[in-house]
Amino acid sequence: MDVTEITFGDTKIYVSALMDLFNREPIGFQVGFHSNTAMMEATIHQAMEARQITDLSQVIIHTDQGNVYPSYRYQQLSRELGFIPSMSRKANCHNNAMIECFFSHLKVEFPFLFPMLSVEQLMKDLPKYASFYAKKRSQKRLGYLSPSSFLAAYCKGA
C-alpha cells in the first residue's frame, strides 16, 4: 500500500492504492486532494469490499514510512480489522517495489489512455485506469494475462 502524487497545473492530486501481491491487482484505489488517514482508511475498506471480506485476520499490509502509516489511527485500524502492519526500513523502497511499479505505469500510461483536460476529468479518470490495469492490461509475470484473468484462471483450476 502506498500513496503517490500527480501534479496537474498548480493542483496536487494524491492517489492511494492497495495491491494484492498474489495477482498484482490494485484492489483499493482512492483519489483526493489530501494524503491523510481518511484516504488510507477508505483504500483499505475498498480493498475489503473488492475481496468480499469483513476482516483482515492474518493479512499483512506492507507500506513505506509515509506520513499516515505510523499514525495512531493506522495502528488502531490494524487492531480493529486484524491485519498485520509491515513497514519498510527508512530509505528502502525495494520492499514496496510492486506498488511503486504500479504507480510508475500509471504515470507513464495514463496520459496516453485518458486525455488530461481538467482536474475534474483527471479525478474521474484515475479510477478508470486502475480498472483497466486490473481487468485488461496483460503482464508478462502473469503469463500475459491481466490480474483479474490470472486470478480467475487460478480459482478455476484450484
C-alpha positions as CSV (number, residue, x, y, z in Angstrom):
1,M,0.0,0.0,0.0
2,D,1.3,3.4,-0.9
3,V,0.4,6.9,-1.9
4,T,1.7,8.9,-4.9
5,E,1.3,12.4,-6.1
6,I,0.2,13.6,-9.5
7,T,0.5,17.3,-10.4
8,F,-1.8,19.0,-12.9
9,G,-1.0,22.6,-13.3
10,D,-0.9,24.1,-9.8
11,T,-3.0,21.3,-8.3
12,K,-1.6,18.2,-6.5
13,I,-3.7,15.1,-6.6
14,Y,-3.0,12.1,-4.3
15,V,-3.6,8.5,-5.3
16,S,-3.7,5.8,-2.6
17,A,-3.6,2.2,-3.8
18,L,-3.5,-1.2,-2.1
19,M,-2.3,-4.1,-4.2
20,D,-3.0,-7.8,-3.9
21,L,0.5,-9.2,-4.4
22,F,-0.8,-12.7,-5.5
23,N,-2.1,-11.4,-8.8
24,R,-0.7,-7.8,-8.7
25,E,-4.2,-6.3,-8.8
26,P,-4.9,-2.9,-7.3
27,I,-7.9,-3.7,-5.1
28,G,-8.1,-0.5,-3.2
29,F,-7.8,2.8,-5.1
30,Q,-8.7,6.3,-3.8
31,V,-8.1,9.7,-5.3
32,G,-8.1,13.0,-3.4
33,F,-6.6,16.4,-2.7
34,H,-5.0,15.3,0.6
35,S,-3.0,12.3,1.6
36,N,-4.4,11.6,5.1
37,T,-5.7,8.8,7.3
38,A,-9.2,9.1,5.8
39,M,-7.9,8.3,2.4
40,M,-5.8,5.4,3.7
41,E,-8.8,4.0,5.6
42,A,-11.1,4.3,2.5
43,T,-8.5,2.5,0.4
44,I,-8.4,-0.4,2.9
45,H,-12.2,-0.6,3.1
46,Q,-12.5,-0.6,-0.7
47,A,-10.0,-3.5,-0.9
48,M,-12.0,-5.4,1.7
49,E,-15.1,-4.8,-0.4
50,A,-13.4,-5.9,-3.6
51,R,-12.4,-9.2,-2.0
52,Q,-15.7,-9.5,-0.1
53,I,-14.2,-9.9,3.3
54,T,-15.2,-8.4,6.6
55,D,-11.9,-8.6,8.5
56,L,-8.3,-8.9,7.6
57,S,-7.2,-11.5,10.1
58,Q,-3.6,-12.6,9.4
59,V,-3.4,-10.3,6.3
60,I,-0.1,-8.4,6.0
61,I,-0.4,-4.9,4.7
62,H,3.1,-3.6,3.8
63,T,3.7,0.1,3.5
64,D,6.6,2.6,3.4
65,Q,7.1,5.1,6.2
66,G,4.8,7.6,4.7
67,N,3.0,10.2,6.9
68,V,-0.2,8.2,7.6
69,Y,1.2,4.7,8.3
70,P,3.0,5.4,11.6
71,S,-0.1,7.2,12.8
72,Y,-2.2,6.2,15.8
73,R,-5.3,5.8,13.6
74,Y,-3.5,3.3,11.3
75,Q,-2.3,1.2,14.2
76,Q,-5.8,1.4,15.7
77,L,-7.3,0.3,12.4
78,S,-4.9,-2.7,12.2
79,R,-6.2,-3.9,15.6
80,E,-9.8,-3.3,14.6
81,L,-9.5,-5.2,11.3
82,G,-6.9,-7.7,12.4
83,F,-4.3,-7.0,9.8
84,I,-0.6,-7.2,10.5
85,P,1.1,-3.8,9.6
86,S,4.5,-4.2,8.0
87,M,6.7,-1.2,7.2
88,S,9.9,-0.7,5.1
89,R,13.0,0.5,6.7
90,K,13.8,4.1,6.2
91,A,15.1,4.9,2.6
92,N,14.4,1.3,1.4
93,C,12.0,1.3,-1.5
94,H,12.7,-2.3,-2.5
95,N,10.2,-3.8,-0.1
96,N,7.4,-1.8,-1.7
97,A,8.6,-2.2,-5.3
98,M,5.4,-3.7,-6.7
99,I,3.2,-0.8,-5.7
100,E,5.9,1.6,-6.8
101,C,6.0,-0.2,-10.2
102,F,2.2,0.2,-10.5
103,F,2.5,3.9,-9.8
104,S,5.2,4.2,-12.5
105,H,3.0,2.5,-15.0
106,L,0.1,4.8,-14.0
107,K,2.2,8.0,-14.5
108,V,3.6,6.8,-17.9
109,E,0.5,5.2,-19.4
110,F,-2.4,7.3,-18.0
111,P,-1.8,10.3,-20.2
112,F,-1.9,8.2,-23.4
113,L,-5.1,6.4,-22.4
114,F,-7.0,9.3,-20.9
115,P,-6.8,13.0,-22.0
116,M,-5.8,15.2,-19.1
117,L,-8.1,18.1,-19.8
118,S,-9.0,19.3,-16.3
119,V,-8.6,18.4,-12.7
120,E,-12.2,17.2,-12.5
121,Q,-11.7,14.9,-15.5
122,L,-8.4,13.6,-14.0
123,M,-10.2,12.8,-10.8
124,K,-12.8,10.8,-12.7
125,D,-10.4,9.0,-15.0
126,L,-7.8,7.9,-12.5
127,P,-10.0,5.1,-11.0
128,K,-10.7,4.0,-14.6
129,Y,-7.0,3.4,-15.1
130,A,-7.0,1.2,-12.0
131,S,-9.8,-0.8,-13.5
132,F,-8.1,-1.0,-16.9
133,Y,-4.9,-2.2,-15.1
134,A,-6.8,-4.9,-13.2
135,K,-9.1,-6.1,-16.0
136,K,-7.3,-5.5,-19.3
137,R,-3.6,-4.8,-19.0
138,S,-1.7,-8.0,-19.5
139,Q,1.5,-8.7,-17.5
140,K,4.4,-10.9,-18.5
141,R,4.8,-12.2,-14.9
142,L,1.2,-13.4,-15.0
143,G,1.6,-15.3,-18.3
144,Y,0.4,-12.4,-20.3
145,L,-2.9,-12.3,-18.5
146,S,-4.5,-9.4,-16.8
147,P,-4.5,-9.6,-12.9
148,S,-8.3,-10.4,-12.9
149,S,-7.9,-13.0,-15.6
150,F,-5.0,-14.6,-13.7
151,L,-7.0,-14.8,-10.5
152,A,-10.0,-16.3,-12.3
153,A,-7.8,-18.9,-14.0
154,Y,-6.2,-19.8,-10.7
155,C,-9.6,-20.1,-8.9
156,K,-11.0,-22.2,-11.8
157,G,-8.0,-24.6,-11.6
158,A,-8.0,-24.8,-7.8
